[in-house]
Amino acid sequence: MANTIQAIRGMHDVLPTQTPKWQFVEQQLREVLAAYGYSEIRLPIVEKTELFKRSIGEVTDIVEKEMYTFNDRNEDSLTLRPEGTAGCLRACLEHGLLHNQVHRLWYYGQMFRYERPQKGRYRQFIQLGVETYGMASADIDAELILLSHRFWQRLGIQDKVELQLNSLGTIEERAVYRDKLIAYFEQQPELLDEDSQRRLHKNPLRILDTKNPAMKVLVENAPSLIDFLGEESKAHFETLTSRLTALNIAYTLNPRLVRGLDYYSKTVFEWVTTELGSQGTICAGGRYDGLIEQLGGKANHAVGFAMGMERLLLLLEACGDTTAVKPVDAYLILVGDVAEKAGLVLAEKLRDALPQLKLQMHCGGGSFKSQFKKADKSGADYALILGEDEVNNEVVGVKFLRTQDEQQTLSSAELISLLNK
């Protein structure tokens, strides 16, 4: 017997027993985004490789090590998207959405990175991205943080996450800081690991984001970027923090927070948790005003964030989430040929009258006992029983599967009234 084919390492199936929880979380996301006036945009999974090299930066782990890149039949270099910001901005520029316009957008879907698979970090993963364009003030930075905070409240995990903030200033301010940082690290080159030595003259800020514990003291004693900010950058950051304080949103200043992508400027933030070990970041983002010009557009303003869904579901599980998501409300049992024929009519009548009802009708025959077991296993609250006698008397039997209520026999109108509650 041939060996069965397995899923690719780091790419996982989401099984029918798991999808109700995903759907519940996704629904909460959509409702919160709608409450803030954000619109969905749907983007291709594959983009030209150059898009990511120009936006993310060639001296980053993503571009250097993690992208799924290939040549198509025309020898064009294409890449499975490792993140969504670049593709969203490419779409807005291509379709002329940024000319004298303000946009609040979101997208949702698969991203791909060739990383070492571990809990909370996969090679194919689902990400929510939220992007805004055309707004210069820190109020929109604050709105994105408030939006994400409201989402944590919806899920009941607001006490399990912490907001960390930093400002990366402008490109010019970072250039001055960059020189100071290089000079600092050059004083102790023997303490730099191989990755940091490679990045020293290309992207020294990424050294601050090292996960190497042997470099912890070196990084902690490095110059702080916030000391190199100009008045405008300081004012922007102070406006943001004052807005958050006024709304009782707690935060921690983290001067080593630089994010993993080159295009950020001014505000950067992360929502982190201690519930998931080393994979503690569940949502991260910031301002990236310079990226629009980098991709060929006119100077403009942009800020957004991304949220990893697998990691968020793991957090809910770690927090002992008990939210009940029922895939089925009622299960229709059909006994005999007459009932099987009438059952289709009844099922459609119930769905017409109750569009939100999740009704599963038994198919494939079988005894009453076997059907009843399937009804109970489905998780439904009600077993609706239809046999030849019920068809002739124009009634339906109702067995309460999750309570001790006595079985009832109801007309279709009475059944609709019951299920509507």
ABEGO torsion letter per residue (X at the ends): XBBBBBBBBGBBBBBAAAAAAAAAAAAAAAAAAAAAGBBBBBBBABBBAAAAAAAAEABBAAAAAABBBBBBAAGBBBBBBABAAAAAAAAAAAAGAABGBBBBBBBBEBBBBBBBBBBGBBABBBBBBBBBBGBABAAAAAAAAAAAAAAAAAAGAAAABBBBBBBAEBAAAAAAAAAAAAAAAAABAAABBAAAAAAAAABAAAAAABABAAAAAAAAABBBAAAABBAAAAAAAAAAAAAAAAAGBBBBBBAABAEABAABBEBBBBBBBAAAEABABABBBEBBAAAAAAAGBBBBBBBBBBBBAAAAAAAAAAAGBABBBBABABBBBBBEAAAAAAAAAAAAAAAAABAABBBBBBBGEEBAAAAAAAAAAAGBABBBBBBAAAAAAGBBBBBBAABABBBBBBBAAAAAAAAAX
